């Protein structure tokens, strides 16, 4: 009887340790995913800002008529030479 009780206590304590380890593992994973999401959001914001500035610069040079893109268009089209 003592042996069965001892085994039951050992099993219960091992189960608690396993659950605690599992919980800390899940918490660590959540922290890693939060960090990755934060970094991805920052990169996406930076990339969006960078491409929108680039697009604005491209439009400004095309409107001004002296940019590389507008010259290429005018040379190919032959309209504004």
C-alpha positions, 0 to 999 in steps of 0.5 A: 500500500505504501508503495502504491501511494509513493508511486502515486505521489511520484507520478503526481509530482512528475506530472506537475513538473511536466505541466510547469515545464510545458507551461513555461515552454508555451510562454517562451514560444509566445514571447518568441512569436510576439518578438517576431511579429513586432520585428515583422511589423517594424520591417513592413512599416519601414518598407512601406514608408520607403517604397511610398517615398520612392514612388513619390520621388519617381512621380516628381521626376516624371512630372518635372520631365528631367528624370531617368524614367521620363527621358526613357519614355520620351526617347522610346516614344519620341514625343518629347525629344 
